[in-house]
Amino acid sequence: MMNRWQFLKRLAPLMAMMALVLAACGREDLSTLNPQGPVAQQQFDLMKTSIIIMSGVVVVVFAISLYVIIRFRRRSGDKTIPKQVEGSHKLEIIWTVIPIILLVILGVPTVQSVFDLSKDYSKDPDAVKVIVTSHLYWWEFEYPELGIKTAQELVIPTGKTIAIEAKTADVLHSFWVPSLAGKIDTNPAGNENKMFFSAPKKGVYLGKCAELCGPSHGLMDFKVKSVDPAAFDRWTAAIKAPVALPSDPAIAKTFEDRCLSCHAVGDMGGPAYPNLTGIGSRESVGGILVNVEADDKKYSHEDTIYNNLYKWIKDPEKFKPGNQMPDHKDLTEAELKGISEYLAGLKLDYE
C-alpha cells in the first residue's frame, strides 16, 4: 500500500502537467494558435516571441544549473570551503542587465501591438460597423449603417475592416473569435468597448463568450461567416427583403401569437429576442445545434435544420439551461411541425 501511495505521489505532478498541456488543446477553429486574420496573426506573433524568450531562459538556467551541479559538486575527502561570490559586482550586473534586455525585447513589440490594436475604426468610412449586444445566452448583431439586425451569425465581407462596438443587455459577457481577434468584454452599466478585425479568406469562424456569465456560459456560441463582398451585398439585400407568414392560416396565427410577440421575421414582430430572418441558412440553431448533413446521408442538411428547430422550439431549456425562452410543449404536434418547417424554409440565397 505504501509503495502504491509513493508511486501516485510521483505520478501526480506528471498528470498535472499533462492536464495543463491538454487544457490548451481543442478544436482547431477555436484556437488562438490557428490565426486566420491580421489581428489574430499579430497576437500570435507576440505569443511566439514571448514563448521563445521564456524557453531560452529556461534552457539557459537549466544548463547552468546542470553545469554547476556537476562541475562544483563536493568530492570525496574535499573539506575546503568553496570560493565565495557574495557581493560580486560582475555577477550582479549580469543577472540584472540580461533580464532588462529580455524585457525590452518583449516590451517593445508588446507596446506597439497594444497601440496598433486599440485603433478606433468606428468612424472609418471604409469599415463595416457592427454593434454587438450580448444576452443570456445569445448574441445580437446590428449593422447601423445598413439598417440590419440579426443574431447568432455575424456575416462579414472578406478583406474589410469590421469595427465592433460591444455592449451587454444584462450581465458581463466577453466577445471572442480566437482565430480572428482577441476578446473584448461587454460591460454592464451602459459601457461600450470597441475593437476591430478582418478576415482575408472566406470561411466560418467559431466565436464564444469568454466570461463566466451563468449556467449556459459554455453554450453561448456564435459564428462569424466571411463571404466575398459581392455575396455580402446580396446577403444585405436578401435579409431586408419582405417575408411572408406561413401559408397555412392556422400555423400563421399560432406563429404570430406565440413567436412574433418576441422574435422578429423581416419587418414583423418584436425585437426582444433573436431575429429569425434567414434562420434556415444559419450554421446552427440556438448557437449549439449544428446544422450539418449526416455522415450516413440518413438526414440531409434541410432535415437537420428542421429537426434542430423542432427540438429547440419544443424544449430550449433542455439544450441551453437558463436561456429565458419559454418552452412550447403545449403546442400541438401539427403546430410544432408547421412552425419548424416554416422557419427551416426561411433561407437567404446569397452565396
Disulfide bonds with the S-S distance in Angstrom:
none
